[in-house]
Amino acid sequence: MRIRHVQTDRLKQQVLEAGDGPLLLLVHGFPELSISWRAQIEALAAAGFHAVAPDMRGYGGTDKPAERTAYGVLDLVGDMVDLVRALGETRCVVVGHDWGAAVAWHCALMRPDLFTAVAALSVPFQPRRPKGPPTAAMAALSKRAGLGDLYISRFQADDAHEAFDADPAAALRKMFHAYDGATPPERQSTGFLREGESLIDSIPDDAPPPPWMSEAHLAEYVAAFAAGGFRAPLDWYRCLDLNWARTAFLQDARIRVPAAFMVGERDPVRHYAGPNEAAMKDWIPDLRVQRVLPGAGHWIQQERPDEVNAFLLDFLRGL
């Protein structure tokens, strides 16, 4: 397993990779890095694939553009297109988790000639809403349900990243704890916040790291986010309405390539993204497997690496 930098058209991207053979891109989410895929890189390389996990735009060792509008989904998909070409390939399978799942779905949706299959973890495909930008819809839904603000709505504020930057170690420890499958239900985050409460403040101060996360592994995350900050990762959320405005051409489009989806049974993200799971087959005609992993939380590829590896390899063998 090696780290190197790959210069693409617009970015210098840091990647973690291993193996030779057909290309697989592994796309991480928030607040993660390429290192979240170590167990998958090892298993996929051993199975005869070239497994490549980039630090995504704004994260880790990859460039971090200053403009907020540089973190829209068209840019994120474009980065993956550029990376495939820079690696000397003309096709690959894309795998994503969390925000990386959204990127992976859109890679397959926009460039099926290049991304010939897609597997996603934790976040189902969410088609473009025809009735207006998503942040207004989120706010209206939360208000009707009386649940408080969804954290994604709070992330739209210009200073939302400051709560994370103030103490990256505590913020990361709390996030990994609150969305983990081993965390008791009463200590998991629901994603909904009381007035004046930040996501970080909503999680108990004594939250320990999850059982699977060693001190050394957490320290890798802390070092990367202490150096790079959380401004750019939260700009991904701040581009949600921009994404809606720029993707009218994708309205009612379906993913036509072979696909697979896995979610943890106890993933708190299902509180707000879960309703999209039921309709996935309508939007992805060749959805070959859709699986709920009992007891697992959100950090599924790190919590349950053996089962995720088996899931991915079964899907890849069937292509």
ABEGO torsion letter per residue (X at the ends): XBBBBBBBAABBBBBBBBEBEBBBBBBBBOBBBAAAAAAAAAAAAAAGBBBBBBBBBGBEABBBBABAAAABAAAAAAAAAAAAAAAGBABBBBBBBEAAAAAAAAAAAABAAABABBBBBGBBBBBBBAAEBAAAAAAAAAAAAGAEBBAAAAAABAAAAAAAAABAAAAAAAAAAAABAABBAAABBAGBBBBGBBAAAABBAABBBBAABBAAAAAAAAAAAAAAEAAAAAAAAAAAAAAAAAAAAABGBBBABBBBBBBBAABAAAAAAAAAAAAAAAABAABABBBBBBGBBABAAAABAAAAAAAAAAAAAAX
